[in-house]
Amino acid sequence: MLKHLNNYSESVRFQMFVVLVGILLLLGKFIAFFLTNSNAILTDALESIINVVAGGFSLYSLILSARPKDENHPYGHGKIEFIASSLEGSLIVVAGGIIIIKSIYNFFQPVVLEKLDYGILIVAVSGAVNYVVGYITEKKGSENQSIVLEAGGKHLKSDAYSTVGILVGLVLILLTGLTWLDNVVAILFGGIICYTGVKIIRSSVAGIMDEADYELLKRIVQVLNENRRANWIDIHNLRVIKYGSTLHIDCHLTVPWYLNVQEAHDEVEEVGRLVREKIDPGIELFIHTDPCIKLSCTICDKDGCQARETPFQQRLEWELEKVIADKKHGAY
């Protein structure tokens, strides 16, 4: 729990830093736009507005998601992080659309480009800063299990990649004098920005809809399979729900039918301890214990079991497809 609180505090502080950097970059890019009249540079500037707005909302969502559970929110407030990511993705798509429309308009109403050398310098510096901040933000998000920081970091990195392409276009314009290339570059990267926004929305909606995270499920299954105990005969109906940085795991654990309540409880506690130690210390588990049945004997290698009804046939390796199924298993 202490580690979880430390992760939250670090995430909030880092997001405040990200917002501050975003504001500074926003000012720099708009200065570059007003110096040059370049639609390509406006592409970067408009996305920086989205970075600042989305960053501010993400900061609010991090603070809200850390509120303790209450009667109205028995699973906590972590889902707000998915909503924040959805908003960020939506704003990115809007910005990309605005850029494309303005660039098409300027094919018919061209503008004079000026001081491209200054614009190139400012955009290059801002792009480098964006990438560094994005890389660190995504890494912190992964370490702290924060989808908001991860989404923000990916966005900043994609912004930096876009900046590289924009810089190439600006250099070509500077060297060739073909000003219409400015609109072409802006349309191209406006489309890339829209695609990035759609991907963020897709990921956020998946979280809101509790879409299965198969990579996380595979990690959990691997940890349980490698550290299983004799009384863990079978695990099935494994499900994971994400509430922001908090994970909730449900599963059914089959144990020998003759264990008393305390013994069965101890086995459940051991599963919880193992998952928290190997996966995430802040994880919540809801484990239902099932008594073993005759079919279970075929996969149970527990020595000295006086209740065995059928011979042991083979050890069942827990794999994702088997563990997520809602049924007890036997030898095949």
LUMLOPA-556640 format. One line per 8 residues: number of its first residue (from 1); for each residue x negated, y negated, z of C-alpha. Coordinates in Angstrom, 2 decimals. Each point is the difference from the previous one (the first is absolute). Layout:
N
NUM = X Y Z; ...
This chain:
332
1 = 0.00 0.00 0.00; -2.86 -2.39 0.87; -1.62 0.69 -3.36; 3.33 -0.65 -1.72; 0.32 -3.40 1.73; -3.59 -0.88 -0.89; 0.68 0.92 -3.64; 3.09 -2.21 0.02
9 = -1.88 -3.00 1.47; -2.79 0.43 -2.51; 2.50 0.24 -2.88; 1.73 -3.23 1.08; -3.28 -1.90 0.34; -1.21 1.25 -3.34; 3.25 -0.90 -1.73; -0.30 -3.54 1.38
17 = -3.46 -0.16 -1.55; 1.37 1.28 -3.33; 2.69 -2.71 -0.03; -2.57 -2.73 0.74; -2.28 1.21 -2.80; 3.01 0.16 -2.34; 0.87 -3.64 0.68; -3.56 -1.13 -0.75
25 = -0.11 2.01 -3.24; 3.41 -1.37 -0.98; -1.30 -3.57 0.28; -3.11 0.85 -1.99; 1.89 1.66 -2.86; 2.49 -2.84 -0.37; -2.88 -2.47 -0.11; -1.45 2.12 -2.81
33 = 3.37 0.02 -1.82; 0.44 -3.78 0.20; -3.54 -0.47 -1.28; 0.48 2.32 -3.00; 3.75 0.32 -0.84; -0.70 3.71 -0.55; 2.92 2.44 0.19; -2.45 2.78 0.77
41 = -1.18 -1.89 3.07; 3.63 -0.75 0.88; 0.48 3.78 0.05; -2.49 0.23 2.84; 1.42 -3.06 1.75; 3.60 1.25 -0.01; -1.04 3.39 1.32; -1.80 -1.78 2.82
49 = 3.31 -1.61 1.00; 1.44 3.51 0.19; -3.00 1.11 2.06; 0.58 -2.74 2.56; 3.79 0.44 0.23; -0.22 3.78 0.17; -2.91 -0.19 2.43; 2.01 -2.18 2.35
57 = 2.96 2.36 -0.11; -2.33 2.96 0.50; -1.42 -1.67 3.10; 3.52 -0.44 1.35; 0.82 3.64 -0.77; -3.09 1.22 1.86; 1.04 -1.98 3.07; 3.60 1.24 -0.23
65 = -0.95 3.62 -0.63; -1.96 0.08 3.27; 3.05 -0.79 2.11; 0.88 2.83 2.37; 2.91 2.33 -0.74; 3.40 -1.10 1.22; 3.57 1.25 -0.07; 0.62 -1.43 -3.45
73 = -3.30 1.27 -1.41; -0.73 3.36 1.66; -2.81 0.74 -2.47; -1.56 -3.45 0.29; -0.24 -2.86 -2.50; -2.66 1.43 -2.32; 2.26 0.17 -3.07; -0.36 -3.80 -0.34
81 = -3.43 0.68 -1.50; 1.60 1.75 -2.98; 2.36 -2.94 -0.46; -2.97 -2.40 0.06; -1.79 2.06 -2.63; 3.17 0.05 -2.14; 0.22 -3.79 0.20; -3.64 -0.35 -0.99
89 = 0.47 2.29 -3.00; 3.14 -1.87 -1.09; -1.74 -3.37 0.20; -2.90 1.36 -2.04; 2.39 1.10 -2.76; 1.66 -3.45 -0.02; -3.39 -1.72 -0.25; -1.03 2.24 -2.90
97 = 3.25 -0.77 -1.80; -0.45 -3.75 0.43; -3.52 0.20 -1.38; 1.13 1.94 -3.09; 2.88 -2.41 -0.73; -2.19 -3.11 0.35; -2.72 1.49 -2.20; 2.48 0.86 -2.77
105 = 1.37 -3.55 0.23; -3.51 -1.44 -0.39; -0.45 1.82 -3.29; 2.55 -2.47 -1.38; -0.96 -2.93 2.25; -3.78 0.31 0.36; -1.94 -1.90 2.65; -3.54 -1.38 -0.17
113 = -2.53 1.95 2.05; -2.62 -2.00 1.87; -3.02 0.60 2.27; 0.11 3.77 -0.43; -3.50 0.34 1.47; 1.18 -1.33 3.37; 3.09 2.17 -0.15; -2.07 3.11 -0.74
121 = -2.26 -0.68 2.97; 2.87 -0.51 2.47; 1.90 3.05 -1.24; -3.13 2.18 0.16; -0.68 -0.94 3.62; 3.64 0.53 0.99; 0.05 3.38 -1.74; -3.07 1.19 1.89
129 = 1.48 -1.13 3.31; 3.31 1.70 -0.84; -1.69 3.32 -0.69; -2.06 -0.02 3.19; 2.98 -0.97 2.16; 2.23 2.51 -1.80; -2.48 2.84 0.46; -0.38 -0.69 3.72
137 = 3.77 -0.45 0.43; 0.83 3.30 -1.67; -2.64 1.77 2.10; 1.36 -1.52 3.22; 3.52 0.97 -1.02; -1.08 3.61 -0.50; -1.84 0.07 3.33; 2.92 -1.56 1.91
145 = 2.74 1.93 -1.86; 1.57 -3.28 -1.21; 1.81 0.11 -3.34; 0.19 -3.82 0.01; -3.77 -0.43 0.13; -0.52 2.77 -2.56; 2.51 -1.54 -2.43; -1.49 -3.45 0.49
153 = -3.53 1.29 -0.54; 0.97 1.80 -3.22; 1.71 -3.15 -1.23; -3.05 -2.16 0.69; -2.27 2.50 -1.77; 2.31 0.15 -3.02; -0.01 -3.80 0.00; -3.80 0.10 -0.12
161 = 0.05 2.46 -2.93; 2.39 -2.31 -1.83; -2.36 -2.88 0.69; -2.84 1.84 -1.77; 2.13 0.37 -3.12; 1.10 -3.62 0.19; -3.64 -1.08 0.29; -0.87 1.98 -3.12
169 = 2.82 -1.72 -1.85; -1.05 -3.44 1.23; -3.59 0.58 -1.08; 1.20 1.06 -3.47; 2.12 -3.14 -0.24; -2.96 -2.12 1.08; -2.27 1.61 -2.59; 2.45 0.15 -2.93
177 = 2.28 -2.97 0.62; 3.07 2.18 -0.75; 2.42 -1.45 2.55; 2.83 2.40 -0.92; -2.05 2.75 1.63; 0.90 -1.62 3.33; 3.66 0.97 -0.50; -0.89 3.51 -1.14
185 = -2.14 0.59 3.11; 2.72 -1.41 2.24; 2.69 2.26 -1.52; -2.22 3.06 0.28; -0.78 -0.52 3.66; 3.53 -1.15 0.75; 1.05 3.48 -1.11; -2.66 1.61 2.21
193 = 1.22 -2.05 2.94; 3.59 1.17 -0.60; -1.18 3.63 -0.12; -1.84 -0.44 3.32; 3.12 -1.45 1.58; 2.16 2.89 -1.22; -2.46 2.52 1.50; 0.10 -1.74 3.38
201 = 3.82 -0.06 -0.09; 0.04 3.71 -0.90; -2.24 0.87 2.95; 2.05 -2.12 2.41; 3.34 1.44 -1.11; -1.46 3.48 0.42; -0.76 -0.88 3.62; 3.45 -1.44 0.62
209 = 1.59 3.13 -1.52; -2.30 2.25 2.10; -1.52 1.60 -3.07; -2.29 2.88 0.95; -3.67 -0.92 0.31; -1.51 3.23 -1.33; -3.60 -0.99 0.61; 0.72 -0.67 3.68
217 = 2.03 3.21 0.27; -2.90 1.98 -1.48; -2.39 -1.47 2.57; 2.33 0.91 2.87; 0.52 3.54 -1.32; -3.75 0.49 -0.43; -0.71 -1.14 3.58; 2.68 2.30 1.43
225 = -1.10 2.97 -2.11; -3.66 -0.37 0.98; 0.76 -0.33 3.72; 3.00 2.31 0.46; 0.49 1.93 3.23; 1.24 3.54 0.55; 3.42 -1.19 1.17; 0.51 -2.18 -3.07
233 = 1.61 2.68 -2.11; 1.53 -2.24 -2.63; 0.58 -3.67 -0.82; 2.71 -1.12 -2.38; 2.27 -2.94 -0.89; -2.91 -2.44 0.37; 0.96 -3.61 -0.76; -1.78 -3.33 0.40
241 = 1.71 -3.40 0.24; -1.98 -3.26 -0.08; 1.10 -3.04 1.97; -2.69 -2.44 -1.06; -3.16 1.10 1.82; 1.87 2.54 2.15; 0.47 3.57 -1.19; 2.81 2.30 1.17
249 = -0.38 3.73 -0.60; 2.78 2.58 0.25; -0.58 3.73 -0.25; 1.13 3.41 1.29; -2.55 2.09 1.88; 0.67 3.74 0.31; -1.36 1.44 3.27; 0.44 3.40 1.72
257 = 3.58 0.28 1.22; -1.05 1.09 3.49; -1.88 -3.21 0.89; 1.62 -1.94 2.81; 0.92 -3.66 -0.41; -3.26 -1.26 1.52; -2.14 2.25 -2.20; 1.85 -1.01 -3.16
265 = -0.33 -3.66 1.05; -3.77 0.45 0.42; -0.28 1.34 -3.57; 1.92 -3.02 -1.32; -2.25 -2.34 1.98; -3.07 1.66 -1.48; 1.31 -0.56 -3.54; 0.56 -3.66 0.86
273 = -3.44 -0.39 1.53; -1.67 1.56 -3.04; 1.85 -2.18 -2.53; -0.65 -3.19 1.97; -3.68 0.84 0.34; -0.57 0.95 -3.63; 2.50 -2.23 -1.87; 1.20 -3.06 1.94
281 = 0.03 -0.70 3.79; 3.21 -2.05 -0.28; 2.00 2.74 -1.69; 3.39 1.12 1.34; 1.05 3.65 -0.21; 3.42 1.61 0.33; -0.59 3.76 0.08; 2.81 2.52 0.22
289 = -0.99 3.45 1.32; 1.48 3.10 -1.63; -0.16 3.50 1.48; -1.71 2.62 -2.13; 2.15 2.62 -1.76; -0.71 3.43 -1.47; -1.19 -1.57 -3.27; -2.56 -2.04 1.92
297 = -1.86 3.13 1.15; -1.31 0.58 -3.53; -2.09 -3.19 0.13; -0.76 -0.08 3.76; -3.47 1.30 0.93; 0.40 -0.61 3.73; -1.82 2.77 1.89; 1.76 2.01 2.68
305 = 3.53 -1.19 -0.81; 2.41 2.37 1.79; 3.00 -1.34 -1.94; -1.30 0.85 -3.48; 2.69 1.63 -2.18; -1.86 0.42 -3.29; -3.72 0.35 -0.80; -2.13 -3.01 -0.87
313 = -0.49 -0.12 -3.79; -1.88 -3.18 -0.90; -0.98 -3.39 1.36; 2.09 -2.71 -1.62; -2.17 -2.95 -0.97; 1.96 -3.18 0.59; 0.25 -1.91 -3.25; 2.02 -3.08 -0.85
321 = 2.65 1.79 -2.07; 0.63 2.52 2.78; -0.09 -2.38 2.95; 2.43 -2.57 -1.39; 2.61 2.69 -0.73; 2.84 0.26 2.53; -0.26 3.73 0.73; -1.96 2.43 2.13
329 = -2.65 1.96 -1.82; -1.02 3.61 -0.22; -2.46 2.07 -2.00; 0.61 -0.08 -3.75
